[in-house]
Amino acid sequence: MDVVVVGAGQAGLSAAYHLRRTGLVAVGSRGWEQARATFVVLDDNPRAGGAWQHRWPALTMAAAHRVHELPGMPLHVPDESEPAAQAVPYYFAQYEDAYDLQVQRPVRVERVADDGGGRLLVRSRVLDGSDAQVVWRARGLVNASGTWQKPFWPAYPGRSTFAGRQLHTHDFRTPEELADGPVVVVGAGTSAVQLLLLIAPLTPTTWVTRRPPQWIDAEFTPEHGRESVSQVDARTRAGLPPASVVSVTGLPLTAAYRAGIESGVLRARPMFDRIVPDGVEWDHPDDAGEGWVTGPAHVAARTLLWATGFRASLDHLAPLGLRAPGGGIVMDGTQVVADPRVQLVGYGPSASTVGANRAGREAVRNLRRTLAL
């Protein structure tokens, strides 16, 4: 191969589109064996749709973050109440067919290493029950593996003693499943807010956050978006682990969120000091600090719901030794400074639907220059 693309979410499909426009032919297309230059897209999901196919069913297109259309094909959603887990995969599948991207799935990339001769060895496993292994030798790699496979579970005292259920956003399906007792939701992002609004009508909820929620009562202008992305970009250029784009944009004060604040559902407490078998506890419950509310020293819980985000799924790149002393990977846009053959899209500042599109274009432009495609 000339290029292997790992992942067929927004960023991976965008990169594949631009590889096609550059003149590369997808493995599996008619005549690909005789093509001057080729690429392959490997995806470990059972069907098209990236991480969207795993979102909870109650997340509608109206409630989801705005899904930016892929390059070259408009996104038409006639019914905003349609679950995002259905609408987005349908759109992605249409896109793959329209541009003959020949995505190979379910295929998991397990290891990427240097072959010692200037190429990358991409070891993959077919997840269809055959357990077949395929090794691809590539000149370049576009890594779009996202974050869905690596939910982040923070460590807190007493977590192993909790007698109830613990779920991550990754595992949440319906609010009815949690209606059997009080729920403590941990996290200050959009997912935590959306889940609280879903669960609160069915059972008592308590919201706890490590930092006070950052409500933004202003229009999200393009300038605001660019400034937020630049803050995340600065971290990746310094080799630090990327912060999420949402962490620097804040939470928009929509009508639904305002109503949640007024009802008390969206009023957060600071992080508890410990988890106990039947709930969570604070040592100083009356000392909440600005931006939080106070409450009892002990809150009973049947469920702890960790809406604590995800980390970049990059374990398969470990043999390349890309990580810097700061814990992240030093980036120049989408290009890994330590190995220009490797492009990371959907990582850091491009971890949004519109950012992923731009990253796909930039990654292919970088590979054209590096590999003389």
C-alpha positions as CSV (number, residue, x, y, z in Angstrom):
1,M,0.0,0.0,0.0
2,D,0.9,3.6,-0.3
3,V,-1.4,4.7,2.6
4,V,-3.3,2.9,5.3
5,V,-6.2,4.8,7.0
6,V,-7.1,3.5,10.4
7,G,-10.7,4.2,11.3
8,A,-13.8,5.2,9.3
9,G,-15.3,7.9,11.4
10,Q,-15.6,11.5,10.2
11,A,-11.9,12.1,10.1
12,G,-11.0,8.8,8.4
13,L,-13.7,9.2,5.7
14,S,-12.6,12.7,5.1
15,A,-9.0,11.6,4.6
16,A,-10.1,8.7,2.3
17,Y,-12.1,11.2,0.2
18,H,-9.0,13.4,-0.3
19,L,-6.8,10.4,-1.1
20,R,-9.3,9.5,-3.9
21,R,-9.1,13.1,-5.2
22,T,-5.3,12.9,-5.2
23,G,-5.6,9.9,-7.5
24,L,-5.1,7.0,-5.2
25,V,-7.3,3.9,-5.7
26,A,-9.0,2.0,-2.8
27,V,-8.1,-1.6,-2.4
28,G,-11.0,-3.6,-3.7
29,S,-12.0,-1.1,-6.4
30,R,-12.0,-2.3,-10.0
31,G,-8.5,-2.4,-11.3
32,W,-6.8,-1.5,-8.0
33,E,-4.1,-4.1,-8.6
34,Q,-2.7,-2.1,-11.6
35,A,-3.2,1.3,-10.0
36,R,-0.2,3.7,-9.7
37,A,-1.0,4.3,-6.0
38,T,-3.3,2.7,-3.6
39,F,-4.9,3.1,-0.1
40,V,-7.0,1.0,2.2
41,V,-9.4,2.0,5.0
42,L,-9.5,-0.4,8.0
43,D,-12.3,-0.1,10.5
44,D,-13.1,-2.2,13.6
45,N,-16.8,-1.4,13.8
46,P,-19.4,-3.9,12.5
47,R,-20.9,-1.3,10.1
48,A,-20.5,2.2,8.9
49,G,-21.0,5.1,11.3
50,G,-17.9,5.4,13.4
51,A,-18.6,6.0,17.1
52,W,-22.0,7.4,16.3
53,Q,-23.5,3.9,16.0
54,H,-22.8,3.3,19.7
55,R,-24.5,6.5,21.1
56,W,-27.5,6.0,23.4
57,P,-30.8,5.7,21.4
58,A,-32.3,8.7,23.1
59,L,-29.7,11.1,21.6
60,T,-31.5,12.7,18.7
61,M,-30.0,14.6,15.8
62,A,-31.5,17.8,17.4
63,A,-29.7,17.1,20.7
64,A,-26.4,16.0,19.3
65,H,-23.5,18.3,18.7
66,R,-23.9,19.6,15.2
67,V,-22.8,16.9,12.8
68,H,-20.8,18.5,10.0
69,E,-21.3,17.1,6.6
70,L,-18.5,15.2,5.0
71,P,-16.7,16.8,2.0
72,G,-18.6,16.4,-1.3
73,M,-21.9,15.2,0.1
74,P,-24.7,17.2,1.8
75,L,-26.2,15.8,5.0
76,H,-30.0,15.8,4.9
77,V,-31.9,14.9,8.0
78,P,-35.6,15.3,7.4
79,D,-36.5,14.4,11.0
80,E,-34.5,16.0,13.7
81,S,-36.0,13.6,16.3
82,E,-34.3,10.7,14.6
83,P,-31.7,9.0,16.8
84,A,-28.2,10.0,15.9
85,A,-27.2,6.4,16.1
86,Q,-29.3,5.7,13.1
87,A,-29.1,8.9,11.0
88,V,-25.3,9.3,11.0
89,P,-24.4,5.7,10.2
90,Y,-26.9,5.8,7.3
91,Y,-25.2,9.0,6.0
92,F,-21.7,7.5,6.4
93,A,-22.7,4.3,4.6
94,Q,-24.1,6.4,1.7
95,Y,-20.8,8.3,1.6
96,E,-18.7,5.2,1.5
97,D,-20.7,3.8,-1.4
98,A,-20.8,7.1,-3.3
99,Y,-17.0,7.4,-3.3
100,D,-16.2,3.7,-3.6
101,L,-14.0,3.8,-0.4
102,Q,-14.1,0.0,0.0
103,V,-13.8,0.2,3.8
104,Q,-12.7,-3.2,5.2
105,R,-14.5,-4.2,8.4
106,P,-14.6,-5.4,11.0
107,V,-10.8,-5.2,11.0
108,R,-8.8,-4.1,14.1
109,V,-5.3,-2.6,13.8
110,E,-3.2,-4.1,16.6
111,R,0.3,-2.9,15.9
112,V,2.1,-0.4,13.7
113,A,5.9,-0.7,13.5
114,D,8.8,0.4,11.3
115,D,9.9,-2.4,8.9
116,G,13.5,-1.1,9.0
117,G,13.4,-0.3,5.3
118,G,11.4,3.0,5.3
119,R,7.9,1.5,5.4
120,L,5.4,0.9,8.1
121,L,4.1,-2.6,9.0
122,V,0.4,-2.4,10.0
123,R,-0.7,-5.6,11.6
124,S,-4.4,-6.2,11.6
125,R,-6.9,-8.8,12.7
126,V,-10.2,-9.6,11.1
127,L,-13.0,-9.7,13.7
128,D,-15.6,-11.8,11.8
129,G,-14.8,-15.0,13.7
130,S,-12.1,-16.2,11.3
131,D,-9.4,-14.6,13.4
132,A,-7.5,-14.0,10.2
133,Q,-4.4,-11.7,10.4
134,V,-3.3,-9.4,7.7
135,V,-0.1,-7.4,7.6
136,W,-0.1,-4.2,5.4
137,R,3.2,-2.6,4.3
138,A,2.6,1.1,3.8
139,R,4.5,4.2,3.0
140,G,2.2,6.4,5.1
141,L,-0.4,6.1,7.7
142,V,-3.5,8.3,8.5
143,N,-4.6,7.4,12.0
144,A,-8.2,8.2,12.7
145,S,-8.9,5.7,15.5
146,G,-10.7,8.2,17.6
147,T,-11.4,7.9,21.3
148,W,-14.5,5.6,21.7
149,Q,-12.4,2.5,22.5
150,K,-10.8,4.2,25.5
151,P,-13.3,5.6,28.1
152,F,-11.6,7.3,30.9
153,W,-12.4,6.1,34.5
154,P,-10.7,8.3,37.1
155,A,-9.5,6.8,40.3
156,Y,-11.2,7.9,43.5
157,P,-11.0,6.5,47.1
158,G,-13.4,3.8,47.8
159,R,-14.5,3.1,44.2
160,S,-13.9,-0.6,44.5
161,T,-16.2,-0.7,47.6
162,F,-19.3,0.7,45.9
163,A,-22.1,-1.9,46.0
164,G,-24.2,-0.4,43.2
165,R,-23.6,-0.2,39.5
166,Q,-21.0,1.9,37.8
167,L,-21.4,2.9,34.2
168,H,-19.4,5.1,31.8
169,T,-21.0,7.2,29.1
170,H,-19.6,4.6,26.8
171,D,-22.0,2.0,28.2
172,F,-25.1,4.1,28.8
173,R,-28.2,3.0,26.7
174,T,-31.5,4.2,28.2
175,P,-32.5,6.2,31.3
176,E,-35.1,3.6,32.2
177,E,-32.2,1.2,33.0
178,L,-31.2,3.5,35.8
179,A,-34.6,4.3,37.2
180,D,-34.2,1.9,40.2
181,G,-32.5,4.4,42.5
182,P,-30.6,7.6,42.9
183,V,-27.9,8.4,40.3
184,V,-24.7,10.4,40.8
185,V,-23.4,11.8,37.5
186,V,-19.7,12.7,37.4
187,G,-18.3,15.1,34.7
188,A,-18.6,18.7,33.5
189,G,-19.1,18.1,29.8
190,T,-22.0,18.1,27.4
191,S,-22.6,14.3,27.8
192,A,-23.1,14.8,31.6
193,V,-25.6,17.6,31.0
194,Q,-27.6,15.6,28.4
195,L,-27.7,12.5,30.6
196,L,-28.8,14.4,33.7
197,L,-31.7,15.9,31.7
198,L,-32.7,12.4,30.5
199,I,-32.4,10.7,33.9
200,A,-33.8,13.3,36.3
201,P,-37.5,12.8,35.4
202,L,-37.2,9.1,36.5
203,T,-35.1,9.1,39.6
204,P,-33.2,11.6,41.9
205,T,-29.9,12.8,40.5
206,T,-26.8,14.5,41.9
207,W,-24.3,16.2,39.6
208,V,-20.6,16.5,40.7
209,T,-17.8,18.1,38.8
210,R,-14.0,18.6,39.2
211,R,-14.3,22.2,38.1
212,P,-17.4,24.4,38.2
213,P,-19.5,24.1,35.0
214,Q,-18.5,26.8,32.5
215,W,-21.8,28.2,31.1
216,I,-21.4,30.4,28.1
217,D,-24.2,32.9,27.6
218,A,-23.0,34.0,24.1
219,E,-23.2,33.0,20.5
220,F,-20.6,30.5,19.4
221,T,-19.0,32.6,16.6
222,P,-16.4,31.3,14.2
223,E,-13.9,33.5,16.0
224,H,-14.7,31.9,19.3
225,G,-14.3,28.4,17.7
226,R,-11.0,29.2,16.2
227,E,-9.6,30.6,19.5
228,S,-10.8,27.4,21.3
229,V,-9.2,25.1,18.7
230,S,-5.9,27.1,18.9
231,Q,-5.7,26.5,22.6
232,V,-5.9,22.7,22.1
233,D,-3.5,23.0,19.2
234,A,-0.9,24.7,21.4
235,R,-0.9,21.7,23.7
236,T,-0.3,19.2,21.0
237,R,2.5,21.3,19.5
238,A,4.1,21.2,22.9
239,G,3.8,17.4,23.2
240,L,1.2,17.6,25.9
241,P,-1.9,15.3,26.1
242,P,-4.6,17.1,24.2
243,A,-7.5,18.7,26.0
244,S,-10.9,18.3,24.5
245,V,-12.3,21.1,22.4
246,V,-15.4,21.2,24.6
247,S,-13.2,21.9,27.7
248,V,-12.2,25.2,26.3
249,T,-15.5,26.2,24.6
250,G,-17.7,25.8,27.7
251,L,-21.4,24.8,27.7
252,P,-23.8,26.9,25.7
253,L,-26.8,28.2,27.7
254,T,-29.6,26.7,25.5
255,A,-33.2,26.9,26.5
256,A,-33.2,23.3,27.7
257,Y,-30.1,23.9,29.8
258,R,-31.5,27.1,31.3
259,A,-34.6,25.1,32.4
260,G,-32.4,22.4,33.9
261,I,-30.5,25.0,35.9
262,E,-33.8,26.6,37.2
263,S,-35.2,23.2,38.2
264,G,-32.0,22.4,40.1
265,V,-31.0,19.4,38.0
266,L,-28.1,21.2,36.4
267,R,-26.6,22.6,39.6
268,A,-23.3,20.9,40.4
269,R,-21.6,20.0,43.6
270,P,-17.8,19.8,43.9
271,M,-16.2,16.3,43.7
272,F,-16.9,14.1,46.6
273,D,-14.0,13.0,48.9
274,R,-14.8,9.3,48.8
275,I,-17.1,6.6,47.5
276,V,-18.7,4.4,50.1
277,P,-20.8,1.2,49.5
278,D,-24.1,3.0,49.4
279,G,-23.1,6.3,47.8
280,V,-20.6,9.2,48.1
281,E,-19.4,11.5,50.9
282,W,-17.9,15.0,51.3
283,D,-15.7,16.0,54.3
284,H,-16.8,19.7,54.0
285,P,-20.2,19.8,52.4
286,D,-20.9,23.4,53.3
287,D,-17.7,24.7,51.7
288,A,-18.7,24.4,48.0
289,G,-16.9,27.4,46.5
290,E,-18.0,29.7,43.7
291,G,-19.9,28.0,40.9
292,W,-21.0,25.0,42.9
293,V,-23.9,24.3,45.3
294,T,-23.8,22.8,48.8
295,G,-25.6,19.7,50.0
296,P,-25.6,16.9,52.5
297,A,-22.4,15.2,53.6
298,H,-23.7,11.8,52.4
299,V,-25.6,11.1,49.2
300,A,-27.1,7.7,48.6
301,A,-26.6,6.2,45.1
302,R,-27.7,3.1,43.2
303,T,-25.7,4.2,40.2
304,L,-22.4,6.1,39.6
305,L,-22.5,7.4,36.0
306,W,-19.0,8.5,34.9
307,A,-19.3,11.0,32.1
308,T,-15.6,11.6,32.3
309,G,-14.7,11.6,28.7
310,F,-12.3,9.5,26.6
311,R,-8.6,9.3,25.7
312,A,-7.1,9.0,22.3
313,S,-6.9,5.3,21.2
314,L,-3.3,5.1,20.2
315,D,-1.9,2.0,21.8
316,H,-1.3,0.3,18.5
317,L,1.2,3.1,17.6
318,A,3.4,2.4,20.7
319,P,6.1,0.5,18.8
320,L,6.9,3.7,16.9
321,G,7.9,5.5,20.1
322,L,6.0,8.7,19.2
323,R,5.2,10.0,22.7
324,A,7.1,13.0,24.1
325,P,8.3,13.4,27.7
326,G,5.1,15.5,28.4
327,G,2.9,12.5,27.8
328,G,1.5,13.5,24.4
329,I,2.8,13.5,20.8
330,V,4.5,16.5,19.4
331,M,2.4,17.6,16.5
332,D,2.6,20.1,13.6
333,G,-1.0,20.3,12.6
334,T,-1.9,16.7,11.8
335,Q,1.7,15.6,11.2
336,V,3.7,13.7,13.9
337,V,7.0,15.7,14.2
338,A,9.0,12.6,15.1
339,D,7.7,10.6,12.1
340,P,6.2,12.6,9.2
341,R,4.9,9.4,7.6
342,V,2.2,9.3,10.4
343,Q,-0.7,11.7,10.4
344,L,-3.1,11.9,13.4
345,V,-6.6,13.1,12.5
346,G,-9.5,13.4,15.0
347,Y,-6.7,14.0,17.6
348,G,-6.5,17.2,19.7
349,P,-7.8,20.2,17.8
350,S,-9.4,18.1,15.0
351,A,-11.5,16.1,17.5
352,S,-14.8,17.6,16.2
353,T,-16.8,17.0,13.2
354,V,-15.8,20.2,11.3
355,G,-12.2,19.9,12.6
356,A,-12.0,16.3,11.4
357,N,-12.9,17.3,7.8
358,R,-10.1,19.9,7.7
359,A,-7.7,17.5,9.3
360,G,-8.4,14.9,6.6
361,R,-7.6,17.4,3.9
362,E,-4.4,18.5,5.7
363,A,-3.2,15.0,6.4
364,V,-3.4,14.1,2.7
365,R,-1.7,17.3,1.7
366,N,1.1,16.5,4.1
367,L,1.5,12.9,2.8
368,R,1.5,14.1,-0.8
369,R,4.5,16.2,0.1
370,T,6.3,13.7,2.3
371,L,5.7,10.7,0.0
372,A,5.7,12.5,-3.3
373,L,2.2,11.1,-4.1
